[in-house]
Amino acid sequence: MSYADQSQAMNLPERLDWPLFVYGVMKPGFPAFEAIRASVATSKRDSVMGELLVRDGLPLLGKNDRRNVTGYLLHWKPGQERTGYAAVCAFESRKHYKWSEVTLATGTQANALVIRFPDKGNPQHLDSSSWNLRDDPAFGPGLETVRRVLEEVDRMLGDTFDSNWQRFFRSQMAYLLLWSILERLSALCFGPGRDPMQRINKLHELPGMEDLVRQNVLRTDKVSDSRNPETAYGLDNTNTKNCFAYYYQVRSNLSHRGKGVFNEFNKVHSSLKELLAITEQYLSKLQEQEESGA
């Protein structure tokens, strides 16, 4: 299976001999760039006339002569043009993008993905010339909300029946929000057209994730599938894939009626602490890479 469902995958641009201008998730330094890295010969900063918009968390380029959008000009290795563009087309979704030929500030002609259906889906204007991960509210106010709730729960004294339940439900609330943020991250890293569970199951493959799991996971545990108690997922920092399966199963158990029982508070709250730390540290490193264009 390619990055996107075939019904959503882009067609190749007409000018395969032209370089590619990227301004969003495929910029060097972002994990999505790994989908095309092997085919890229050079990358240089450049810009194009237009404006940035965001729809469903995805950065989109609207062409006009009023503003400027910065990004990177990618030249393909000789003989890798079709392979490179095929990877882009498999990653991005035709529901949001279409190909356009643009002339950059340096005078270079290039292919770029621009917004498709600009009058649908309520795209929001981004008051910036450059898209960055921090422009997505999920990774700013969203993560801040998770952190604040976690700290509030840690300060609450669990010495009464009611306060214990409040701690438990607030941890659940924050944990579900954290997973919605991770689901957004998975779309940006692995392609919005890909099946959501396929994306979730690849989070452990993100660069540097193994080190972050080893640093932040200092316990072992098991959680059973709420629909099939014979299936269990183990938490062990020597197996990053299993750790993410464990964390997602904790999240899934919360969403099924009757499965979030009170004596599971420590499991949920410990998972919240660990996964939040992993997510914050990963995004911090990712932001550094974005800024440097690594």
Backbone torsions as a table, in degrees:
resi	resn	phi	psi	omega
1	MET	NA	134.4	178.4
2	SER	-78.0	-177.8	-176.0
3	TYR	-60.8	-36.8	-177.8
4	ALA	-120.2	157.4	171.0
5	ASP	-57.1	139.3	-175.8
6	GLN	-60.1	-28.3	178.8
7	SER	-70.0	-18.5	-178.9
8	GLN	-106.9	-14.1	-173.9
9	ALA	-65.1	146.0	178.3
10	MET	-74.0	154.6	167.1
11	ASN	-83.4	159.1	177.6
12	LEU	-67.2	148.2	175.0
13	PRO	-69.9	161.5	-179.3
14	GLU	-69.6	-38.8	-175.1
15	ARG	-98.6	84.7	178.6
16	LEU	-69.8	-19.2	-179.1
17	ASP	-81.2	-7.0	179.1
18	TRP	-88.4	152.2	174.8
19	PRO	-73.5	176.1	-176.8
20	LEU	-114.9	133.4	172.6
21	PHE	-101.7	124.7	179.6
22	VAL	-120.4	144.4	-176.5
23	TYR	-136.5	-2.6	-174.6
24	GLY	-126.7	-123.9	-169.8
25	VAL	-70.7	-13.0	-179.9
26	MET	-100.5	13.9	174.3
27	LYS	-67.0	146.5	173.9
28	PRO	-54.6	137.6	-177.7
29	GLY	103.0	-15.9	178.8
30	PHE	-103.8	145.5	-176.0
31	PRO	-55.5	-31.4	-179.9
32	ALA	-62.9	-23.6	178.1
33	PHE	-61.5	-24.9	-179.3
34	GLU	-62.2	-23.4	179.9
35	ALA	-66.4	-23.4	-177.1
36	ILE	-123.9	-3.8	-173.5
37	ARG	-51.4	-42.4	-175.1
38	ALA	-64.2	-21.0	-177.9
39	SER	-99.1	-5.5	-174.9
40	VAL	-92.8	128.9	177.7
41	ALA	-88.9	-47.9	-178.5
42	THR	-143.1	155.8	174.1
43	SER	-138.5	131.2	179.8
44	LYS	-137.1	145.5	177.9
45	ARG	-66.7	140.6	178.8
46	ASP	-157.7	-179.4	-179.5
47	SER	-149.9	164.9	-179.3
48	VAL	-141.7	151.6	175.8
49	MET	-70.5	132.1	-179.5
50	GLY	159.8	-169.2	177.9
51	GLU	-138.9	151.9	178.6
52	LEU	-92.1	137.1	174.2
53	LEU	-130.5	162.4	177.5
54	VAL	-132.5	131.9	176.0
55	ARG	-139.5	126.4	-177.0
56	ASP	55.4	34.1	178.2
57	GLY	81.7	-2.1	-176.1
58	LEU	-99.2	133.6	176.3
59	PRO	-74.0	136.5	-176.3
60	LEU	-134.5	145.0	179.7
61	LEU	-103.4	123.7	172.8
62	GLY	-106.0	125.3	-175.9
63	LYS	-80.4	128.7	170.3
64	ASN	-161.4	177.8	-176.8
65	ASP	-107.8	17.2	-173.5
66	ARG	-100.3	-27.8	-174.8
67	ARG	-133.6	-175.0	-177.1
68	ASN	-134.2	137.4	178.6
69	VAL	-120.2	126.2	-178.6
70	THR	-96.9	153.6	179.5
71	GLY	-172.2	-146.0	-177.9
72	TYR	-131.5	139.7	172.2
73	LEU	-95.7	121.1	-178.2
74	LEU	-107.8	122.8	172.9
75	HIS	-98.9	135.8	-178.2
76	TRP	-83.2	151.6	171.4
77	LYS	-65.5	146.4	179.3
78	PRO	-55.0	129.5	179.6
79	GLY	84.5	-3.4	-177.6
80	GLN	-106.9	7.5	-175.6
81	GLU	-60.2	-49.8	-177.9
82	ARG	-65.8	-41.1	179.5
83	THR	-62.6	-43.0	179.7
84	GLY	-63.7	-48.2	-179.8
85	TYR	-66.7	-34.0	177.4
86	ALA	-62.6	-37.8	178.2
87	ALA	-66.3	-40.3	177.2
88	VAL	-62.7	-44.9	-177.8
89	CYS	-65.6	-33.8	178.6
90	ALA	-73.1	-29.2	-177.5
91	PHE	-80.0	-49.1	-174.2
92	GLU	-84.0	162.5	-174.6
93	SER	-110.9	134.0	177.5
94	ARG	-67.3	-13.3	177.7
95	LYS	-67.9	-23.5	-176.1
96	HIS	-115.6	-27.9	-169.4
97	TYR	-124.0	157.2	167.9
98	LYS	-143.6	159.4	-179.4
99	TRP	-81.0	145.9	174.7
100	SER	-145.1	147.3	175.8
101	GLU	-94.9	127.6	-174.4
102	VAL	-128.2	157.0	172.5
103	THR	-111.7	122.5	-174.6
104	LEU	-85.2	172.9	-178.3
105	ALA	-60.0	-30.2	178.9
106	THR	-79.9	-3.2	-178.3
107	GLY	91.7	-3.5	-179.6
108	THR	-74.7	136.1	173.6
109	GLN	-90.1	136.7	-174.5
110	ALA	-150.4	163.2	170.1
111	ASN	-88.5	144.9	176.1
112	ALA	-146.3	149.5	173.8
113	LEU	-88.8	125.1	-179.8
114	VAL	-119.3	169.0	-175.6
115	ILE	-64.6	134.9	171.7
116	ARG	-103.5	141.6	-177.8
117	PHE	56.6	60.7	-177.4
118	PRO	-63.4	-18.4	-178.8
119	ASP	-95.9	7.3	-178.4
120	LYS	-121.1	154.2	174.5
121	GLY	76.0	7.7	175.3
122	ASN	54.2	58.1	176.1
123	PRO	-65.0	140.8	-178.4
124	GLN	-103.0	137.0	177.7
125	HIS	-73.5	136.9	178.1
126	LEU	-104.3	120.3	-176.0
127	ASP	-82.0	65.0	-179.0
128	SER	-160.7	155.7	176.7
129	SER	-92.1	-7.9	-177.4
130	SER	-138.9	130.6	177.4
131	TRP	-85.1	133.4	175.8
132	ASN	-132.9	157.9	-178.2
133	LEU	-57.7	-34.9	-177.4
134	ARG	-68.0	-12.0	177.2
135	ASP	-72.1	-16.6	179.4
136	ASP	-83.9	121.8	-178.8
137	PRO	-56.9	-27.2	-179.8
138	ALA	-60.4	-36.1	-175.5
139	PHE	-93.4	-3.5	175.1
140	GLY	-109.3	-92.5	179.0
141	PRO	-57.9	-32.4	-179.4
142	GLY	-62.0	-52.6	179.2
143	LEU	-65.8	-35.2	178.0
144	GLU	-62.3	-37.6	178.6
145	THR	-65.4	-43.5	177.9
146	VAL	-60.5	-46.3	-179.7
147	ARG	-62.0	-42.3	-178.0
148	ARG	-65.3	-42.3	178.8
149	VAL	-65.3	-40.8	177.4
150	LEU	-58.3	-45.7	-179.7
151	GLU	-66.8	-36.8	177.4
152	GLU	-64.2	-41.8	179.1
153	VAL	-64.9	-39.4	178.7
154	ASP	-63.3	-29.6	-178.9
155	ARG	-84.0	-17.6	-178.5
156	MET	-73.8	135.4	177.3
157	LEU	-86.1	123.8	-179.1
158	GLY	-91.2	54.0	-174.7
159	ASP	-102.1	1.4	176.3
160	THR	-131.0	161.3	-179.7
161	PHE	-59.3	-48.2	-177.1
162	ASP	-65.3	-42.8	-178.0
163	SER	-67.6	-33.1	176.3
164	ASN	-63.5	-42.1	177.8
165	TRP	-66.8	-36.6	177.2
166	GLN	-61.9	-43.5	178.1
167	ARG	-60.2	-43.5	-177.2
168	PHE	-64.2	-47.8	-176.7
169	PHE	-69.5	-34.5	178.6
170	ARG	-69.5	-36.2	175.3
171	SER	-65.1	-41.6	175.7
172	GLN	-58.8	-47.3	-178.7
173	MET	-57.4	-48.2	-178.8
174	ALA	-66.5	-36.4	-178.2
175	TYR	-67.5	-40.3	177.6
176	LEU	-66.6	-38.1	176.3
177	LEU	-64.6	-41.6	178.6
178	LEU	-59.5	-41.3	180.0
179	TRP	-70.1	-29.9	174.9
180	SER	-66.8	-33.8	176.1
181	ILE	-67.6	-42.3	178.1
182	LEU	-66.0	-34.7	176.3
183	GLU	-65.2	-37.6	175.4
184	ARG	-64.4	-43.9	178.7
185	LEU	-60.5	-40.7	-178.8
186	SER	-63.6	-34.1	178.2
187	ALA	-67.2	-38.9	-179.6
188	LEU	-72.7	-30.8	-176.6
189	CYS	-86.0	-34.6	-171.7
190	PHE	-119.0	-1.0	175.4
191	GLY	109.0	128.0	-177.1
192	PRO	-68.4	-20.6	-178.6
193	GLY	-84.1	-9.9	-178.1
194	ARG	-77.0	150.3	177.6
195	ASP	-56.1	132.8	-176.1
196	PRO	-53.6	-40.9	-179.9
197	MET	-70.5	-31.6	174.0
198	GLN	-61.6	-41.0	179.2
199	ARG	-66.5	-45.6	-179.5
200	ILE	-58.5	-40.2	-177.1
201	ASN	-73.3	-2.8	177.9
202	LYS	-108.7	0.2	-177.9
203	LEU	-58.2	-34.4	-179.0
204	HIS	-66.5	-14.6	-178.2
205	GLU	-86.6	-7.5	-178.3
206	LEU	-60.7	141.4	-177.8
207	PRO	-56.2	131.5	177.6
208	GLY	83.9	-2.0	-175.1
209	MET	-68.6	-35.3	179.2
210	GLU	-60.0	-43.9	179.8
211	ASP	-63.6	-40.8	-179.0
212	LEU	-66.1	-37.4	177.7
213	VAL	-66.0	-43.6	179.6
214	ARG	-62.0	-35.7	-177.9
215	GLN	-73.7	-33.2	-169.7
216	ASN	-106.9	-17.0	179.9
217	VAL	-102.0	106.8	-174.9
218	LEU	-115.8	14.9	179.6
219	ARG	-132.4	167.7	171.1
220	THR	-120.8	150.7	-177.7
221	ASP	-166.9	170.9	174.2
222	LYS	-137.3	148.9	174.4
223	VAL	-135.2	138.4	-179.0
224	SER	-93.8	150.0	173.7
225	ASP	-67.6	125.1	-176.4
226	SER	-63.4	-23.2	-179.6
227	ARG	-93.2	-16.0	-179.3
228	ASN	-148.2	89.3	-175.1
229	PRO	-58.5	-17.0	178.7
230	GLU	-74.7	-16.3	178.7
231	THR	-97.4	124.3	-178.8
232	ALA	-128.1	153.0	179.9
233	TYR	-123.7	129.6	-175.3
234	GLY	-100.3	143.7	175.4
235	LEU	-102.3	117.9	-177.4
236	ASP	-157.5	120.8	-172.4
237	ASN	-68.4	-1.2	174.7
238	THR	-87.5	-4.9	-179.5
239	ASN	-136.0	93.7	-175.5
240	THR	-63.0	-39.6	-179.8
241	LYS	-60.5	-45.2	179.5
242	ASN	-65.9	-34.4	178.9
243	CYS	-62.4	-44.4	179.5
244	PHE	-68.8	-32.9	175.1
245	ALA	-64.7	-39.2	176.8
246	TYR	-62.3	-50.2	-178.0
247	TYR	-62.1	-38.4	-179.8
248	TYR	-72.0	-32.6	177.1
249	GLN	-67.6	-37.1	173.8
250	VAL	-58.7	-44.1	178.0
251	ARG	-63.6	-42.3	-178.9
252	SER	-66.0	-38.9	179.5
253	ASN	-62.0	-33.8	180.0
254	LEU	-66.4	-30.0	-174.2
255	SER	-86.2	-4.0	178.9
256	HIS	-101.9	133.4	-175.1
257	ARG	-57.1	130.0	174.6
258	GLY	83.6	0.8	-175.0
259	LYS	-98.1	-17.9	179.7
260	GLY	-87.9	75.5	-174.7
261	VAL	-82.5	157.1	-172.4
262	PHE	-59.9	-39.3	-175.8
263	ASN	-72.9	3.4	176.5
264	GLU	-95.8	7.5	-177.0
265	PHE	-54.7	-48.1	-177.2
266	ASN	-61.5	-36.7	178.9
267	LYS	-64.6	-45.9	-178.9
268	VAL	-67.7	-46.9	-174.8
269	HIS	-68.5	-39.4	176.8
270	SER	-64.5	-40.6	177.7
271	SER	-63.2	-40.5	178.7
272	LEU	-60.4	-47.2	-179.3
273	LYS	-61.0	-47.7	-176.4
274	GLU	-66.5	-48.4	-175.2
275	LEU	-70.3	-33.0	176.2
276	LEU	-65.5	-44.4	178.9
277	ALA	-61.6	-43.5	178.7
278	ILE	-60.8	-45.4	-177.8
279	THR	-65.8	-46.1	-179.8
280	GLU	-61.9	-44.0	-179.1
281	GLN	-67.7	-37.6	178.0
282	TYR	-65.0	-45.5	-178.8
283	LEU	-66.6	-33.1	177.0
284	SER	-63.8	-45.2	177.6
285	LYS	-66.0	-37.8	179.5
286	LEU	-64.6	-39.5	178.3
287	GLN	-63.2	-40.2	177.5
288	GLU	-62.5	-40.9	179.3
289	GLN	-67.7	-39.2	177.6
290	GLU	-60.5	-44.9	-177.0
291	GLU	-67.0	-32.1	-179.7
292	SER	-89.9	-13.9	-176.8
293	GLY	67.2	30.8	-175.7
294	ALA	-65.6	NA	NA
